[in-house]
Every structure is written in C-alpha cells, then in structure tokens.
Amino acid sequence: MAVELDVFVGNTTIMDEEVYQLWLDGYTVNDAVKVRMVSEGMEEYEASAEVVMSDTMDQYRTFQMCERLLHNPTKLANQLLFQIPPHRQAMLIERYYTFDDVFVREVLGKKLSKGTKKDLDDVSSKTGITLKSCRRQFDNFKRVFKVVEELKGPLVENIRQNFILSDKLARDYAAIVFFANNRFETGKRKLQYLTFQDFAFCAGQLIKNWTVGAVGESVFLYVLDNMVEDMDVDLDKEFLQDLKELKILITDKDLLDQHKSLVCTALRGKTKVYTEMETNFKNLSRGLVNIAAKLTNTKDVRDFFIDLVEKFIEPCRSDRWASADMRLYLTHYTNSAHLLDTFKYQVVWDRYMGVIKSCIFKMYHD
Amino acid sequence: MPGKLKAKIVAGRHLPVMDRASDLTDAFVEVKFGNTTFKTDVYPKCLNPQWNSEWFKFEVDDEDLQDEPLQITVLDHDTYSANDAIGKVYIDIDPLLCSEAASVISGWFPIYDTIHGIRGEINVLVKVDLFNDLNRFRQSSCGVKFFCTTSIPLCYRAAMVHGFVEELVVNEDPEYQWIDRIRTPRASNEARQRLISLMSGELQRKIGLKVLEMGGNAVVGYLQCFDLEGESGIVVRAIGTACTLDKLSAGANANAYTHPNTAPASNACNSPSKDSKESPLAHGCRSTHNSPVHSTCSAQRLSQNFSVSVPTLIFAGMGSGGSVGKEAGPLKMLLRQQTQTALEQREFPFFTLTCFPPGFLVHVGGVVSARSVKLLDRIHNPDEPETRDAWWEEIRQEIKSHAKALGCHAVVGYSESTSICEEVCILSAAGTAAILNPRYMREGCLDIGSGDHRFDEPSPPSCGFCHIPYDELNMPFPAQLTYCYQCRRQKVPDVLFTTIDLPTEAAVSGKGCLIQARLCRLKKKAQGEVNATSISNLLPFMEYELHTQLMNKLKLRSMNALFGLRIQISIGENMLLGLASATGVYLSALPTPGGIQIAGKASGDLSNEQHVLSIQKRINDAMAKNKEMYHINPPKLFALDPEVFHGINMELSEEAAGSPIPEPKQRSRLFRSQSESSDELSELDLSHGKKDAFVLEIDDTDAVEDIHSLLTDAPPPAGFYSCNTEVMPGVYNWTSGLQMFTSVRVLRLSNANLTNQSLNKIFTDMCENLLKSLYFKLRSMIPCCLCHVNFTVAVPEDELIQVAVTAVAMSFDKEPILEKLGDRAVFKGAGENEDQLQFPMELCAESASVAISNLTAKFTGVPEYAGGPSRATSVDYGSFADRCSTWLELIRLKAHTIRRGSVKTSRRTQSLARSVSSSERCSPLPEGRSRSLRSTRSSGGGGGGTAVTVVKMTPLSFLPGTRLIKYLGIINMFFIRETTSLREEGGVSGFLHTFIAEVFAMVRAHVAALGGNAVVSYSMKECVFMENPNKNQAQCLINVSGDAVVFVRDTDQEATPTLIHTSCGGTDGPT
C-alpha cells in the first residue's frame, strides 16, 4: 500500500517558514518530521505523522526546486514558475543567505576553495551544524565572492543589489568577502574570543576607511577612469606605503618623549591605571606604529588582528584597563600627535588611528 | 473573411545554456502559422537575447485563425550540425477574434519543451486585423464568446438562453501512428500537442457555427473533453449552452435593473434567431461530413460494435429503484405547458449551467444519469465521427426520457464524461431534471420588465424549486411527500439530490458540507465483450451502493439535500472505482431527516446486541455532533403545530398505500419511512408502527462496511468547511485570501489478493488522508472553506489508484460584523446574477426593515405562532429564515454596538486601513518588486525587467471582494511532459510537481499576456500519468481550462461602506 506519488501544488506557492528553516538547517525529511511532530500547535490539527510527512516532503521538494533560483536571487523576482508574493520572496532569500556565526567564525579569512570545502565535515562536527547546512553556507560565501569579485563599485551595494539582501546581511557578506580576499588570520587561539560580529565591524571600518573606494568622490572618479577593480576589496596600496612614514613617532626619540608627555599630561588624574599607562606608553606606541609600518607586506596584513591583540590588547588587559580607560587613552594618544610640531603626517595618522581606535574598542572585551 | 495576423518577437530571458564550451546560446526564433514560417536573426552568445524583430505578417482565412495556434519555436543556431530546439510556445489567438475580449497579446511566455519543461521565457507581441469590420462575424463563428463558467458570466445579462450545443471531432492519435516508431519522443509529443490544439480550435469553431445558427452569441458552461482512445484515436468533444448575452457596461449596471423598460425592446442580437430557430440546422448540423458512402459504412460498424446500455438510475430523493417510465400526469400549471412547447422544439432540452438567474428554475425533479459501456473500434475515417455521435445520442435520449419520467421537460447542470481502459469505454451523462421558466427561452423575454413577472409566480421563489414537478398520484418512484415546510402549499420530497449549485434564493439552515461516497469493486481481467459485459453487470450495483452511502452520510449529518452531485466511475484492468461527491445542506423547505437506526441480527445474541447498541450510540453521537458543527437548527413550525402535522401524516400514509406504482425491488435491509426530527418525536404517537428512522441492519458484510464507512469519515478540523459547489451555504463574509491548488496522489496496491472490503478501506482512507493533508496544509488560512473540491479518480495501471483534487481555499471573517447584511446581499448578487448586484445599496439599506415586515406577515399566517411572542427569538424558519436570522443578528449587534459604541467605529476604520493595504498589495508594481526591478537593471541581465503580474486562479466563477470587469476569452491548454531521467528529476513526485507548477505558470503567463489578472472557472480536466520506473521514464498529459478575466477590487472604486469589508481582512492569502 505504498504511496507512489504525492504532490500538492498551489497557485501561490505555499511555504512554511518553520519547515524552510529545518530544510536550511540540513535536517533530513525524517528528522524534520520528528521535530515538527513535537512542536507547538500540531495536536490542534490532529496531524498524524503521515500527514506531516507528506507536507514536509512536498515542502522540501518545493525548496529544492526553488534553490536554483535562490542562487540567483534577481531571477526569483521575474521567474514565472512559482507565484510567490514579494515579501515572501524577500524572506526566502534572506533566510537562505543567513549564516550561523559559529560557522562563519570557522572559515572567516580562509580561502574559499575546494580544499576548505573538503574540511567542512570537521567544521560540521566541531560546530554541531549539519554538513548540508555548512555546505550551503560555504557555497553562499563562495557565490557572493565570485559575483562581486568581477564587479566594480561599492562592495556592500553590489552585494545588496545582486543578492537582494537586507542592509545588515549585505554588510556581513561584505565582511566575509573582504576577509576571504585579504585572508586575515582569525583562527589563532588568541583570537578565539572574538565573535564574527567583532570582525564584521572591523571589516566595515577597514572597507570604509582603508580601501581605494574610501577616499571620496574625486578618487572614486579617478578609480573608474583607471578601471581599478575591487576598489572595496583591496586595501589602498598608496595609503599602506604612507603608513611607513609614521615610524618617525617611535624612531625619533624626541618625538616619542614629547608624545608621551603630552598624553600623560592629559591623562593624569583621570584614570586609575595611570601608572600602568605611563610605564607602558613606549611599548604600546611602538606596537601600534610597527603594525602600521609593516602593512605593506601581505603576510603582515594577514596578521593584522593577531598583532593588534598581541601588541596592544593583551598588555592592556594584563594591566586590567577598563574599556573606558582604553577609550580615554587611545583618544588622547591619537589627538596628542596633532600637537607635535615636527610630525607632518597628520592625515595619514588620522586615517590609520581612526580605524585602529574603533577596532580596538570593539575587540577589547572587559 | 480573411484576416491578418501579426507577430513580433521582442526578447528572451533566462535561456538555457546550449553551448557547453562558451556557456552561452546562439538563439533565434521561428514563428509559424499554418504553413507559413518566419525566422528572426540569430542573436549570438547571449542568454537574454534582444531580437526586437520586425512584425511578421500572416494573411490567413478566419477559419484557420480559429483552428490554428500560433507556434513559436526557439532554437539554438549551430553552424555545423542541425539546430537544437530549445522549446516552443503555442499561442491560441482566439481571444483576439472577439471584439469584446483582448485586443493584443503581449508578454513573457515560458518556453516549453516536452522533455525538459520550461526553459527560459520569450516576450512576444501578437495582433490580429480582421478585414471587413462592418459585417464582422456573419460568415464564420469568429466572435462567438466562450465561457467555461457554468452561470451567466458576471458582467453580462442573459437576453436569451437558446439551449444545448454539442460537437465532437475525431482523429488518429499520433502516438499510435507507424511513424511514431522512428521519431523521437519529443517529435511525437509535439505532434500530439499540436493536433489536439488544432482539434480543439476546430471544435470550438464548429460549436460557434451552431450557436450562430441558433441565433446566439455565446456559449456558457463550455465543457470540452479529450478521450484518448489509444489505438482507436483521439476524440475531442464539447458541450455547452448557447446564449445571447448582453454586455452590461459599468454605467448601465446601476440602471439596468431599476429601469428595465428603457432597454431596447428588441435586441439586435436576437433578430437572426427567429429564422434559425425553426430551421432544422439548429440541431446537430454537420455540414462537413455528408458523404453518403461513409455514413453507411459507419452504420454497419455500429451494428458490429458491442454496446451495452446500462440500466440507469434516477436519483430523486429516495428513488433508488429503476426508472419506471411514467409520463408526467396532467400539468398543474399553464406555465408548464408553455415551457413544454418552448422546450419541445429542442432535440435535447439540456443546460450545462449550474447557476441560474433568479426565477429561471421553477422545479427540480432529481438527478438523472445514464451510462453505457462500449467497445472501442478504430476510427477509420477521421472525417466521420458518426459512431461516437450515435453513442452520445443514445445516452442523451435516455437522459431525456428519464427527465420526462420525472415530469420534467429539461435537464440542468448537465455534463458528460468517459472512462477508458484498453478497448472498453464507459460513457456517462448526468444532470438534474427540472422545469424551467419559459421566459428565458422566448425571444425578448427579459425586455418585458422581468421584475413584474416575478410577482406572478405562483409559489414563493425561495422554496419553489423544491416542490415536486411530477404528479403526486403518479410518482415515478416511491418517495415520501410532505407539504413544503416553507409555504405549506406544495408537496416536497423528503430528500433532494441535484447536480446544480444551490439556488441563491434557497433557504438553508446552517452550513453545508462535502459528502463523498467511495467504492471499489474488483473484477476479473478479461478481454473484449466478456470484459464489457462484466463491467456493465457491475455498474448498477455500484451506483446503488454509492447512492446508499450518500444517503446514509447525508442522514448522519442531519441534512436533507445534495447539490453538485457528481458520480465518477473509473475502470481499470481488474477493478472499478466509484466516487460520488456532493455538498449536503439542510433545506428549510424539506422535512427534517430522521435518525439512523441500527438493527442487529434476529438472533438474541447478547454480545451482538451490545455491539449494535454501541454502534447506535456512536451514530447518534455523530449526528448530534454534526448538527452542532454545521449549525443546523431545524425550523420549529410543524413541531408547534401538531394538528397540521398530523393532517399531513394521514394524508401521506393514504398516498403511500394507494400508490399505483409497484414498489421496485429493494434490498430488504433498507426500510425508509416517514422522517421527522427527534424534537418532534416526543409529541408523536409512535404506536402507529411508523418507524421514524432509516434502518440499517447489520446482518451481512456489506452493511458492516456501510457503517464502517459512515463512521470513519473524519469531520474537517475546527475552522474548516468544505463543499464541491460554487459557494458554501451559510458562509458569506469572504476575505480576499484565496489559494487554488491541485493535489495528486497515486497509491500502489501491493497486496495481490485483495477483497472488496479491504480495497474499499484502502480507497476510503486514501481519500480521507488526502483531505486531511489538505486541511493541514491550508491551516494558516483558518477560518477557511474549501470550495469547488473536485476529485477525479483513475486506475492508470493494474495496481495503481490515482486521485487528483483541484479546489480553492477561501478564508472568511468569522465574526459577524454589522456590514454583514449589505455584504450578504452583494455577495449573492456577485455569485449568481448581475441583476441583483445593481442595487446592493438599496438592499442593504432596506433589507432590515423588509425582513421585519416580512416576518410579521408570516406571523399572521400562523396564528398559533403569533400568539407566542415570547418565542420570537428562536424564529428561524420559513421563506425568510435566512433574512430573519440576519435581522436577529442585526438586533443583537445593535445592542452590542450600543454597549461598546466607540469600539465599533474604531474597528471599522481599522478595516478600512486594512483594505487599503490589501489593495496596495495587488497594485501592478508591488512594494518590494521595485527593489528587485532596480537590481535587475543594474545587473544588466533580465531584459525588460518588468515585474511579473500576479494572476489569481480559482475554480469558482467569481473572486470574493472583487468585480470582474472583462472576460478576455477562454483558456484551454493541453500539455505533454515526458522524461527519460525520472530519478534525476526527483522521482515521480518531483516530476509531476514540476509539471503541475509549469502548467500553472503557463496558464498565468497566457492570462497576463491577454491583459488579465485572474482565471475563473479553472479546471483540470485531464491528468493522465504513466510511469515506468524501471526504464527511468514517465509521461504525463494535462488538460486545463478556464476563463481569463480582468478584475478590480471593490475598494478600487469609491468605497461604499457596505462593500468594504468583503475585501478587507486583507490577509494576502495563503503563505
């Protein structure tokens, strides 16, 4: 008495959000049925396992048929096969491209290659996310990466338009693309405490301030003229060169002392950890300026976050600085440099420290 | 009259990759009409080509225009080898031939391939210039409008209903031609699709000719079917009702009813009808096949043919015996005589309509049906379908004589169907015997102020149709007659079965429900005549069983009438399937059905008795529960008036005794007798020996089975109702949320030695589970009603049972709101007849007071009752039962409103806001689309990039909360899909799921291209599924039809307060 065939097709495509989520999470039909049977409101419909099974199969089939379109979300709006109300379309896309923060932390900064994809079963067992879901998320990253790689113009906007995502999700994808492109190291033990959102914020700062696209309208036109691609994806090479000039802040002894005294004057009496700040000033300053100076090397760019943690965040944390102390210190550290008469690189300094400041604020967890 | 067809190929999008090397396609298009073909240039290396071709012009005869589809083929250019076909689009240009329908076809069509399914889309523009505009439609049937809708289409007025038109054409099936052995499956499928498209075009044209000869201008209730007879060929046949329709313009809408006399006295459309009516050509003229040689040939073949005419049953209430052919007694009214003569001129006084303008239907006799088993023989000459014609002629004659036996001169809600297995074919026809008002059959009838006429009617229209049309002294079958519970002047049967929709004027207590009877009967495998004989021997038993089941289930629900009855009998190699569906209701005019009484075996076995008692209790419980669930509150009139009641009783018993008709043989376990509701029981003297119940005796397995099937039918879950008619009685405040769907299930019977019982159980469970699945799937639409639930069963192979359902789920507002009164009036009008729609405002403003005055009138008519004002609150009976209830509701609500006055107004504004937002959603460029639109442009692909029009589909003839402003023409499409990679496409379910979705998509695309935004009266006529999993192959044929329309929301006009809430509630449907 086997059911040979069982289909249900609505003129408006019926999609249950709960089942969609189960499908996205990589549940098999049988597992999904088990979950649904115990979920709320089922007894109300006297739903037997058979009925739920039939419904789940139908929905899974629908999702599979839709998946092809979800790979190219702009097609979803003008395809004719499924009649889906616009707000449902948006929901389908948004959910399909939503990823698990735990998962993305594992692959963030890694090359989106076949090799990485092969290791996904390890990621799956580590994070407890099904392999199917891992693969979907990974393929999403890769697909978005591939599409925006070849496009000119602002990264976030490109992602949003080509994949019809919400602003928030588009920004997250921009971060992932940015990290994958620059291969930032995020997997070291010392960085484990950082969440994806921390990194995404930093990526946003870097994209906004340190890339070619960040330099404003005139440069933007210039970029278009020269057909420079990936303006949001690659760091501004010229800027990285200029950063070398900041070394003067630590190599010139006078300048270093002058900077220290200015900062100390400003800080005195305003914080409990004043002495630690004073003693550590030179170390910390050397750390930050050295990071800046080395960024021309691709290898050092990759280590950018680990350097920040090792050279700055860890020393401060061992001295038990509070977040407020950190803010105070960095603010005065940045501003005092403007008062140095012999320091000529104010613009580069601001562009550098602006990002460093906000990154450290975000990365410094009490 | 020739015409010029012009087509322009604009662009393509989402084309498949045809060249693996470049991942691109070099696409070009061939445009073919008749024997002329044009080509576009090749648009190289692009998946979104912009051809922007010139206008391709075809100069053709209008006959071809009607028959042929425009055929568009998209190909991939290949320099070295043959060009690869990507897919095709067939465009039926018929809608362009009618001045009132579409003027241009323009839009994106899915490119369809029978092997790969939809492969991208193509944007096409099609126009037709018909020459000789002045006398545009005289020479051909161009311009005759076709409607699938089985009622008078909403924006038209029926000036005259001419009657039955039928036609069939036959041809060889390309799948069975010798050439099929050497050609590809694709070529064979395309040949079939094209042939069927041609045949339906031809059929439509021929029907159109008949309509013109009769003097009509439209066919309503057009029902076209395919019989795939295998080796013997393909038969395409159609029936319909010829009418003369007048378009109601938007402005005239308001005036047409109130000032009928201002309408022109004789309509231009009517003038030719006078001549043609007397002409014999009007009936079944077939000018194309008049070679005498051929016709004799076919006559011979006819005699060789095996043919069994099955003794058929007339279901008129209780009558389940054979049709004892008694002519109707002396006519009661002059009116009938007039009708009789008007109808006798017709060969077949049949009407495919199921809803009628008020006053059209005078009396309803009951269901008449006829079946005939035939052995198929190869159709040697396609130009000569006489054999098939003769078969149908036979059946129709039988139906006609059945109707006569019921004292009726017409058959309404008429339909025909076939079931074929190998060389055996069952032809079936069914309808409802009725007496019609002759006004509609005479010319210019409606111009003589139809309003005045209505007052002359001898019986109140609300119960008139229930009154027996036959002579009570010469009843065609044994039935228990009582005086009408509404007017108490005429006799009514105790149960009424019909194939039509519930008339709008009918007074109903409570809600209706879907009632199904299901039956499986095994039969031995056999060949030829032996097979046909065994089938025809089984048929009467099946009909009888189905009828008994229906009756039992009806009683179990405490209802007394069935509407929309449809009985399908399907044949397979080793079994017969029977499925009867209908909507049960409680008609206030008919007596309250009695209970069901279980009687055990005669032996005094104690355990057995206990068993009987427990079943009895379960049945009683079920009945009580059903009464409550369907809100059935039977009228109390007779209970309060025992004298009258007894009088009737006496009379009845005399009648029964003195009935000159011998009781047809009945099974001994069925005793039907006088039935009254349990309320009256206490007041009745039961010692008369009259059992007040329907007795089921459980002495054999059959009866156990009956009871089993009675009690296993699970009621729909809370918040759900279902019916197979157009609308659910008792539900009025629809929202615009609706979801049309098709669901198909195939079950493989694994067990080799099945018994009838186990097979029955499997089949019943299958149907029940399918319904449960539907309820579960649509749970987000609660409160909701499944309307027009249409089951089709088939036995595609030896051990397979296939059930397909198409229906629409419509949600409604549960809480009755103040606007209900007005809304209800509007709804009725919208559902049935435009005449009523013309004064919704008036009605809603005054109906409260009208209802009150009517009520008082009624009181004086029943003195005992008027004396007891304290009981007034429980009044719910009589011809104004429904209005009374609304009136009471109004009173209750008014009280309610006074108590929480401000709340009321706030709710109303809320509903206003909601309706606004819902109308926003259906605007052509909905929010959210614009975003995707922008992105399409920016990504540079897309081509055109216009958003997809939302097209609603419904099997009903209307869309709640909207007005249909234009009919764009009939949609009649036939598709074949085949695969040789079944597993890769997700198995049989994946394959069929995709195919059905593709069919929907193609229907929507065609409607959108015609400028429409909905399909009404949609139906899936055929879904033939064949599989061969071992070979990894499957094939499916689907035929769908419907009417393409343009609707506007009621709220799009200046919002009349009473109309608002019909479209509010604004859940944008099913998600």
Chai-1 contact restraints between the chains, C-beta under 6 A:
chainA,res_idxA,chainB,res_idxB,connection_type,confidence,min_distance_angstrom,max_distance_angstrom,comment,restraint_id
A,M1,B,S750,contact,1.0,0.0,6.0,A-B,restraint_1
A,A2,B,R748,contact,1.0,0.0,6.0,A-B,restraint_2
A,V3,B,L747,contact,1.0,0.0,6.0,A-B,restraint_3
A,E4,B,V746,contact,1.0,0.0,6.0,A-B,restraint_4
A,E4,B,R748,contact,1.0,0.0,6.0,A-B,restraint_5
A,L5,B,V746,contact,1.0,0.0,6.0,A-B,restraint_6
A,L5,B,V988,contact,1.0,0.0,6.0,A-B,restraint_7
A,L5,B,S989,contact,1.0,0.0,6.0,A-B,restraint_8
A,D6,B,R745,contact,1.0,0.0,6.0,A-B,restraint_9
A,D6,B,S989,contact,1.0,0.0,6.0,A-B,restraint_10
A,V7,B,V744,contact,1.0,0.0,6.0,A-B,restraint_11
A,V7,B,S989,contact,1.0,0.0,6.0,A-B,restraint_12
A,V7,B,L992,contact,1.0,0.0,6.0,A-B,restraint_13
A,V7,B,H993,contact,1.0,0.0,6.0,A-B,restraint_14
A,F8,B,S743,contact,1.0,0.0,6.0,A-B,restraint_15
A,V9,B,T742,contact,1.0,0.0,6.0,A-B,restraint_16
A,V9,B,I996,contact,1.0,0.0,6.0,A-B,restraint_17
A,V9,B,A997,contact,1.0,0.0,6.0,A-B,restraint_18
A,G10,B,Q739,contact,1.0,0.0,6.0,A-B,restraint_19
A,G10,B,F741,contact,1.0,0.0,6.0,A-B,restraint_20
A,N11,B,M740,contact,1.0,0.0,6.0,A-B,restraint_21
A,N11,B,M953,contact,1.0,0.0,6.0,A-B,restraint_22
A,N11,B,F1000,contact,1.0,0.0,6.0,A-B,restraint_23
A,T12,B,Q739,contact,1.0,0.0,6.0,A-B,restraint_24
A,T12,B,G1069,contact,1.0,0.0,6.0,A-B,restraint_25
A,T12,B,P1070,contact,1.0,0.0,6.0,A-B,restraint_26
A,Y45,B,P717,contact,1.0,0.0,6.0,A-B,restraint_27
A,Y45,B,F776,contact,1.0,0.0,6.0,A-B,restraint_28
A,Y45,B,R779,contact,1.0,0.0,6.0,A-B,restraint_29
A,A47,B,F776,contact,1.0,0.0,6.0,A-B,restraint_30
A,V51,B,K772,contact,1.0,0.0,6.0,A-B,restraint_31
A,V51,B,S773,contact,1.0,0.0,6.0,A-B,restraint_32
A,V51,B,F776,contact,1.0,0.0,6.0,A-B,restraint_33
A,S54,B,S773,contact,1.0,0.0,6.0,A-B,restraint_34
A,D55,B,F776,contact,1.0,0.0,6.0,A-B,restraint_35
A,D55,B,K777,contact,1.0,0.0,6.0,A-B,restraint_36
A,R61,B,G990,contact,1.0,0.0,6.0,A-B,restraint_37
A,R61,B,H993,contact,1.0,0.0,6.0,A-B,restraint_38
A,T74,B,S935,contact,1.0,0.0,6.0,A-B,restraint_39
A,T74,B,T936,contact,1.0,0.0,6.0,A-B,restraint_40
A,T74,B,S939,contact,1.0,0.0,6.0,A-B,restraint_41
A,A77,B,S932,contact,1.0,0.0,6.0,A-B,restraint_42
A,N78,B,V948,contact,1.0,0.0,6.0,A-B,restraint_43
A,L80,B,P110,contact,1.0,0.0,6.0,A-B,restraint_44
A,L80,B,A1001,contact,1.0,0.0,6.0,A-B,restraint_45
A,L80,B,A1005,contact,1.0,0.0,6.0,A-B,restraint_46
A,L81,B,A997,contact,1.0,0.0,6.0,A-B,restraint_47
A,L81,B,A1001,contact,1.0,0.0,6.0,A-B,restraint_48
A,P85,B,D1068,contact,1.0,0.0,6.0,A-B,restraint_49
A,P86,B,P926,contact,1.0,0.0,6.0,A-B,restraint_50
A,P86,B,G928,contact,1.0,0.0,6.0,A-B,restraint_51
A,P86,B,R929,contact,1.0,0.0,6.0,A-B,restraint_52
A,H87,B,G928,contact,1.0,0.0,6.0,A-B,restraint_53
A,R88,B,T1071,contact,1.0,0.0,6.0,A-B,restraint_54
A,A90,B,G928,contact,1.0,0.0,6.0,A-B,restraint_55
A,Q161,B,S935,contact,1.0,0.0,6.0,A-B,restraint_56
A,Q161,B,S938,contact,1.0,0.0,6.0,A-B,restraint_57
A,N162,B,S939,contact,1.0,0.0,6.0,A-B,restraint_58
A,I164,B,S932,contact,1.0,0.0,6.0,A-B,restraint_59
A,I164,B,S935,contact,1.0,0.0,6.0,A-B,restraint_60
